[in-house]
Each structure stands twice: as C-alpha cells, then as structure tokens.
C-alpha cells in the first residue's frame, strides 16, 4: 500500500521548499507544476490542443507561458478552457506516478488541491502557511508583479484559512529548521499508521 499525502498552500507559503524536505526524508514527490511543464514542453501532451485554441501561445513546438498568459489576462472563460485541456492531462501524469512509485509515503505538491477536488484521492492533506506579511515579502522577492496582480492571483485560490481548516496537518514555514521538525513529525505519524 502506498500513502498519498496532498501538500497545498497559497503562493509564497513555502510549499516547494517543504516538499524538498519530505524528499530529503525518503518520500516520493509528485509536483503538479512540474507536470504542467512536462505537458507544455516540445512533444508534451498538451501542446497540440493548446495550439488549436491558443495559436499564438505555441512556438517551436512548445507552449510559451508568457504568450499564454496574454490570452488569459482579461478573459476568465479562456482560463476555464485551458483548465479543461490541462487538468485531465495532469491527472493522467499523476496516475502514472502512482502506478510507478517505489516509495511508501508519497507527497503530492498541488497548489490547487482543494480547488480541483484532488484532495478526494489523498489519504491525508498537509497545508503550509505563514503570515500574510511574510507571504507578500516572499512573493515580491521572486516575482516582478504589481501588488494588484499578486492580490488577483491569491484571490483565485481558496483563502488560506479555509485550506488550513480542511487539512489534516498544518506546517508553519517561518524557518527551515522548524519546518523540517514538523515534516519529520508528520512522516513518523504516517509511518506509525502504516505499521499499525
């Protein structure tokens, strides 16, 4: 039996670095964003369909994310169409990972875990969080976006308070040392469950 732990949180909350800590402690990792990159690259499963509906977003056989964002900027219906194309392919990529994984505990790094209903196929869910001020600091430091654009992106997601309420484990990510302690504690709890 493999254990599926969903890992979620809002942007800038420390999800990617938390997933790396799970990997360090011998957990399998499936990353939804990396799956999308695989689908968008040359020969990727999403390229042809995206080219059909968003012709200017494909160049040299792969999806140009910047060009794709131009389509989505002002048109919510376009985003819905893109999700209809991409979500089933991402799900198929995840199923392939589940079928092949050699790890007992597998972490599924999915930003839109609850929004896409992926929480329903997880055994448990962990949510990472920090204060709003630290979140905004982190986002500003790695993205050249206006405050308005950042707020718009955050508003497209379920509020972090709600994600925390719906999760089985909470991981506060203020610093790496404390985050790692929380990760190890969760892994031990899952191992105890698997060995019971």
C-alpha positions in Angstrom: 0.0 0.0 0.0 1.2 3.5 -0.8 0.3 6.5 1.3 -0.8 9.7 -0.6 -0.3 12.9 1.2 -1.6 16.0 -0.5 0.6 19.1 0.1 -1.0 22.5 -0.5 -1.0 26.2 0.5 -1.2 29.5 -1.2 1.6 31.1 -3.3 4.6 32.3 -1.2 3.8 30.0 1.7 6.8 27.7 1.3 5.2 24.6 -0.4 8.1 23.8 -2.7 10.8 24.0 0.0 8.6 21.9 2.3 8.2 19.3 -0.5 12.0 19.2 -0.7 12.2 18.4 3.0 9.8 15.5 2.5 12.0 14.3 -0.3 15.1 14.6 1.9 13.3 12.2 4.4 12.7 9.5 1.7 9.3 10.4 0.4 8.3 10.2 -3.2 7.3 13.7 -4.6 4.9 14.4 -7.5 4.8 18.1 -8.4 1.8 19.5 -10.3 3.7 22.5 -11.6 6.4 20.2 -13.0 3.8 18.0 -14.6 2.4 21.1 -16.4 6.0 21.9 -17.6 6.3 18.4 -19.0 2.9 18.8 -20.8 4.0 22.2 -22.2 7.4 21.2 -23.5 8.3 20.1 -27.0 6.3 16.9 -27.7 4.3 17.4 -24.5 0.7 16.0 -24.4 -0.9 19.5 -24.1 0.9 21.3 -27.0 -1.3 20.3 -29.9 -4.6 21.1 -28.2 -3.3 24.4 -26.8 -2.1 25.3 -30.3 -5.6 24.7 -31.6 -7.3 27.1 -29.1 -4.4 29.5 -28.4 -2.4 29.5 -31.6 0.0 32.3 -30.7 0.9 30.6 -27.4 2.9 27.8 -29.2 6.3 28.4 -30.7 9.0 25.9 -31.8 6.7 23.0 -30.7 6.3 24.1 -27.1 4.0 26.3 -25.1 5.2 29.8 -24.4 3.8 30.5 -20.9 4.2 34.3 -21.4 2.2 34.3 -24.6 -0.4 32.0 -23.0 -0.8 34.5 -20.1 -1.6 37.2 -22.6 -4.7 35.2 -23.7 -5.7 34.7 -20.0 -5.1 38.1 -18.7 -8.6 39.6 -19.2 -10.7 36.6 -20.1 -11.9 34.2 -17.4 -13.6 31.9 -20.0 -10.2 31.4 -21.6 -8.8 30.2 -18.2 -11.7 27.8 -17.9 -11.0 26.4 -21.3 -7.3 26.0 -20.5 -8.1 24.2 -17.3 -10.4 21.8 -19.3 -7.5 21.0 -21.5 -4.7 20.7 -18.9 -6.4 19.2 -15.8 -7.2 15.8 -17.2 -3.6 15.5 -18.6 -2.2 16.5 -15.2 -4.4 13.8 -13.6 -3.1 11.2 -16.0 0.5 12.2 -15.2 -0.2 11.8 -11.5 -1.8 8.4 -12.1 1.3 7.3 -14.0 3.4 8.4 -11.0 1.2 6.5 -8.5 1.5 3.3 -10.6 5.3 3.5 -10.8 6.4 4.9 -7.4 8.7 2.8 -5.2 8.1 4.9 -2.1 5.7 4.0 0.7 4.9 7.7 1.5 4.2 9.9 -1.5 3.7 13.7 -1.3 1.6 15.4 -4.0 2.6 19.0 -4.3 -0.6 20.6 -5.7 -1.2 24.3 -5.3 -4.9 24.0 -6.3 -5.5 20.8 -4.4 -8.9 21.7 -3.0 -9.9 23.9 -6.0 -9.5 20.9 -8.3 -11.0 18.3 -5.9 -7.7 16.4 -5.8 -8.0 16.2 -2.0 -10.6 13.5 -2.5 -8.0 11.0 -3.7 -5.5 11.7 -1.0 -5.2 9.7 2.3 -4.4 13.0 4.2 -3.7 16.6 3.4 -1.0 18.9 4.8 -1.2 22.7 4.3 1.7 25.1 4.6 1.2 28.6 5.9 2.9 31.8 7.1 1.6 35.2 8.0 0.3 37.4 5.2 3.2 39.9 5.6 5.9 37.1 5.1 3.9 35.6 2.2 3.8 39.0 0.4 7.6 39.6 1.1 8.4 36.2 -0.4 6.3 36.7 -3.5 7.7 40.2 -4.1 11.3 38.9 -3.8 10.8 36.3 -6.5 8.2 37.8 -8.9 8.1 41.1 -10.7 4.4 41.7 -10.3 2.3 44.6 -9.1 0.5 44.4 -5.7 -2.8 44.2 -7.7 -1.6 41.3 -9.8 -0.4 39.4 -6.7 -3.8 40.0 -4.9 -5.7 38.8 -8.0 -3.7 35.6 -8.1 -4.2 35.0 -4.4 -7.9 35.7 -4.7 -8.3 33.0 -7.4 -7.4 30.5 -4.7 -9.4 29.3 -1.7 -8.4 31.5 1.3 -5.5 30.0 3.3 -7.6 29.9 6.5 -10.1 27.7 4.7 -7.3 25.4 3.3 -5.9 25.1 6.8 -9.3 24.2 8.2 -9.8 21.5 5.6 -6.4 19.9 6.1 -5.3 17.1 8.5 -1.8 18.6 9.1 -0.6 22.2 9.3 3.0 23.2 8.6 4.2 26.6 9.6 7.1 27.6 7.4 8.8 30.6 9.1 12.2 28.9 9.1 13.7 25.7 7.6 14.7 24.1 10.9 11.3 24.3 12.5 9.6 23.3 9.2 11.8 20.2 9.0 10.8 19.2 12.6 7.2 19.4 11.6 7.8 17.4 8.4 9.6 14.6 10.4 6.8 14.5 12.9 4.2 14.1 10.1 6.2 11.3 8.5 6.5 9.5 11.8 2.8 9.7 12.3 2.1 8.3 8.9 4.7 5.5 9.4 3.0 4.6 12.7 -0.3 4.4 10.9 1.2 2.3 8.1 2.8 -0.1 10.5 -0.2 -0.4 12.8 
